[in-house]
């Protein structure tokens, strides 16, 4: 996951002051992710950077820093992962019972 450029809550957001540093780190992360995806093309990639909830919660329990998200988006990511794992589990079950 990339670093967020903003923090706040659902109603109000502010940009981090070190956006240039965040953007440099995100550019490097994107290169790493592209490389990993080229090695493992069948990997399921979850992308939420365009989601309106892609921001750091200003009151996040673990700290309001760019690598932390917010509880709403964390729940979406967890649901996406759970759905993917469930689908794979069903497919493996079906494959084993043919």
DRENDO-617784 format. One record per residue (C-alpha): residue in one letter; x, y, z; residue number from 1. Coordinates in pm, whole numbers, plus 50000, padded with zeros to 5 digits. Each point is the difference from the previous one (the first is absolute). Last residue first. Layout:
<rs>
<type = A X = X Y = Y Z = Z seq = NUM>
...
</rs>
This chain:
<rs>
<type = X X = 48583 Y = 46673 Z = 49105 seq = 98>
<type = X X = 50006 Y = 50051 Z = 50378 seq = 97>
<type = X X = 50348 Y = 50151 Z = 50034 seq = 96>
<type = X X = 49934 Y = 50260 Z = 49732 seq = 95>
<type = X X = 49674 Y = 50106 Z = 50164 seq = 94>
<type = X X = 50174 Y = 50042 Z = 50336 seq = 93>
<type = X X = 50285 Y = 50194 Z = 49841 seq = 92>
<type = X X = 49750 Y = 50230 Z = 49829 seq = 91>
<type = X X = 49805 Y = 50049 Z = 50324 seq = 90>
<type = X X = 50320 Y = 50086 Z = 50192 seq = 89>
<type = X X = 50112 Y = 50237 Z = 49727 seq = 88>
<type = X X = 49666 Y = 50183 Z = 50010 seq = 87>
<type = X X = 50019 Y = 50023 Z = 50380 seq = 86>
<type = X X = 50355 Y = 50134 Z = 49990 seq = 85>
<type = X X = 49903 Y = 50268 Z = 49748 seq = 84>
<type = X X = 49695 Y = 50101 Z = 50202 seq = 83>
<type = X X = 50204 Y = 50019 Z = 50321 seq = 82>
<type = X X = 50265 Y = 50213 Z = 49829 seq = 81>
<type = X X = 49737 Y = 50240 Z = 49866 seq = 80>
<type = X X = 49831 Y = 50013 Z = 50342 seq = 79>
<type = X X = 50334 Y = 50074 Z = 50171 seq = 78>
<type = X X = 50076 Y = 50279 Z = 49753 seq = 77>
<type = X X = 49654 Y = 50149 Z = 50053 seq = 76>
<type = X X = 50039 Y = 49976 Z = 50380 seq = 75>
<type = X X = 50337 Y = 50172 Z = 49984 seq = 74>
<type = X X = 49834 Y = 50269 Z = 49789 seq = 73>
<type = X X = 49745 Y = 50071 Z = 50272 seq = 72>
<type = X X = 50255 Y = 49971 Z = 50283 seq = 71>
<type = X X = 50238 Y = 50256 Z = 49858 seq = 70>
<type = X X = 50330 Y = 49967 Z = 49819 seq = 69>
<type = X X = 50348 Y = 49987 Z = 50146 seq = 68>
<type = X X = 50315 Y = 50032 Z = 49788 seq = 67>
<type = X X = 49959 Y = 50379 Z = 49974 seq = 66>
<type = X X = 50019 Y = 50058 Z = 50378 seq = 65>
<type = X X = 49723 Y = 50079 Z = 50247 seq = 64>
<type = X X = 50100 Y = 49751 Z = 50267 seq = 63>
<type = X X = 49910 Y = 49648 Z = 50109 seq = 62>
<type = X X = 49661 Y = 50097 Z = 50146 seq = 61>
<type = X X = 49900 Y = 50201 Z = 49697 seq = 60>
<type = X X = 49876 Y = 50343 Z = 50110 seq = 59>
<type = X X = 50094 Y = 50190 Z = 49682 seq = 58>
<type = X X = 49876 Y = 49704 Z = 49795 seq = 57>
<type = X X = 50234 Y = 49960 Z = 49705 seq = 56>
<type = X X = 49844 Y = 50027 Z = 49656 seq = 55>
<type = X X = 49875 Y = 49776 Z = 49719 seq = 54>
<type = X X = 49627 Y = 50022 Z = 50082 seq = 53>
<type = X X = 49916 Y = 50161 Z = 49665 seq = 52>
<type = X X = 50139 Y = 49683 Z = 49838 seq = 51>
<type = X X = 50254 Y = 50074 Z = 49725 seq = 50>
<type = X X = 50288 Y = 49857 Z = 50205 seq = 49>
<type = X X = 49803 Y = 49683 Z = 50075 seq = 48>
<type = X X = 50179 Y = 49738 Z = 49797 seq = 47>
<type = X X = 49984 Y = 49631 Z = 50088 seq = 46>
<type = X X = 50224 Y = 49780 Z = 49789 seq = 45>
<type = X X = 49917 Y = 49633 Z = 49946 seq = 44>
<type = X X = 50314 Y = 49813 Z = 49899 seq = 43>
<type = X X = 49982 Y = 49813 Z = 49669 seq = 42>
<type = X X = 50284 Y = 50205 Z = 49853 seq = 41>
<type = X X = 50251 Y = 49914 Z = 50269 seq = 40>
<type = X X = 50337 Y = 50119 Z = 49874 seq = 39>
<type = X X = 49860 Y = 50295 Z = 49802 seq = 38>
<type = X X = 49779 Y = 50088 Z = 50298 seq = 37>
<type = X X = 50308 Y = 50012 Z = 50222 seq = 36>
<type = X X = 50175 Y = 50242 Z = 49761 seq = 35>
<type = X X = 49693 Y = 50222 Z = 49974 seq = 34>
<type = X X = 49967 Y = 50002 Z = 50379 seq = 33>
<type = X X = 50364 Y = 50100 Z = 50043 seq = 32>
<type = X X = 49969 Y = 50279 Z = 49743 seq = 31>
<type = X X = 49677 Y = 50121 Z = 50163 seq = 30>
<type = X X = 50176 Y = 50004 Z = 50339 seq = 29>
<type = X X = 50273 Y = 50225 Z = 49859 seq = 28>
<type = X X = 49745 Y = 50243 Z = 49858 seq = 27>
<type = X X = 49812 Y = 49987 Z = 50331 seq = 26>
<type = X X = 50319 Y = 50091 Z = 50189 seq = 25>
<type = X X = 50059 Y = 50298 Z = 49772 seq = 24>
<type = X X = 49634 Y = 50105 Z = 50036 seq = 23>
<type = X X = 50021 Y = 49978 Z = 50380 seq = 22>
<type = X X = 50318 Y = 50211 Z = 50000 seq = 21>
<type = X X = 49832 Y = 50263 Z = 49782 seq = 20>
<type = X X = 49687 Y = 49986 Z = 50219 seq = 19>
<type = X X = 50196 Y = 50086 Z = 50317 seq = 18>
<type = X X = 49742 Y = 50248 Z = 50135 seq = 17>
<type = X X = 49728 Y = 49736 Z = 50006 seq = 16>
<type = X X = 49685 Y = 50119 Z = 49827 seq = 15>
<type = X X = 49695 Y = 50083 Z = 50207 seq = 14>
<type = X X = 49666 Y = 49824 Z = 50013 seq = 13>
<type = X X = 49653 Y = 50073 Z = 50136 seq = 12>
<type = X X = 49670 Y = 49811 Z = 50016 seq = 11>
<type = X X = 50109 Y = 49635 Z = 49996 seq = 10>
<type = X X = 50299 Y = 50070 Z = 50223 seq = 9>
<type = X X = 50339 Y = 50159 Z = 49968 seq = 8>
<type = X X = 50320 Y = 49910 Z = 49825 seq = 7>
<type = X X = 50127 Y = 50041 Z = 49649 seq = 6>
<type = X X = 50277 Y = 49880 Z = 49770 seq = 5>
<type = X X = 49952 Y = 49632 Z = 50071 seq = 4>
<type = X X = 50287 Y = 49755 Z = 49964 seq = 3>
<type = X X = 49963 Y = 49721 Z = 49748 seq = 2>
<type = X X = 49883 Y = 49650 Z = 50074 seq = 1>
</rs>
